Amino acid sequence: MDFKKESRFFKYCLLASSSGLILIGITLIPISKKASYWNKCFDNTFNWIIKNEKDLYAWEKKAQESLAVAVCNGAVHEPKFKIK
């Protein structure tokens, strides 16, 4: 190979790798926003459990954290009663 072909090949490789890295970075933006939102939800819920729920204050920290995880994941909900 002569110098021009090697230089052209290097430019194409550099362009492909930089384009790939940029696309990976763009696709990570929504995931990082969702993770940030979830972390805020967890922190706020955990702090609320510690401050406001005196019955749950005696629980172990892991149990309080698992309850906060359940709330942020949507597992805890208000029951809807059917009136006959």
C-alpha angles and dihedrals in degrees: 000000000000125000096262093055092047091048092049091047090050091051092051092049091049092048093049095048095046091047090051093050092049092051091049090051092050092051091051094058097081091044092052091048091052092047091050091051091049092049091052090049091050094048094047093046094046092049090047091052091052095046104037110025108071092175091057094044090083092057120101117265092248091055091050090049092050090052090051090050091051091051093049092047091052097246095125115070140157114264117240113221120211114224115210 
